[in-house]
Amino acid sequence: MADNVHTFTSANWQTEVLSASEPVLVDFWAPWCGPCRMLAPVIEELAREYEGRVKVGKVNVDENQDLAMQFGVMSIPTLILFKGGQPVERLVGFMPKNELKKRLDPVL
């Protein structure tokens, strides 16, 4: 995983996501999920492009089922953008980078 892509867990969720001063893009994924693996390089590119404006990270749903349940993640990959600790945008399934940016930019 790229240096600028954070790993979010139940243990660091409050500090890293809910209390973050900047918007946070969270990728809910699992290692066995093909579309999640296809999305991984796109997430790394977004992390580079939005560095300094958006914190980008991943939640392994196998290891953090409580977070997946809390946010109603039924299919993966699911991306949720948090602002001020609240979810403001949800994207489900694989999307090309330009489509993701089209959906994220207006909310940022």
Buried (B, 14 or more C-beta within 10 A) or exposed (E): EEEBBBEBBEEEBEEBBEEBEEBBBBBBBBEEBEBBBEBBEBBBBBBEEBEEEBBBBBBBBEEBEEBBEEBEBEEBBBBBBBBEEEBEBBBBEBBEBEEBBEBBEEEB
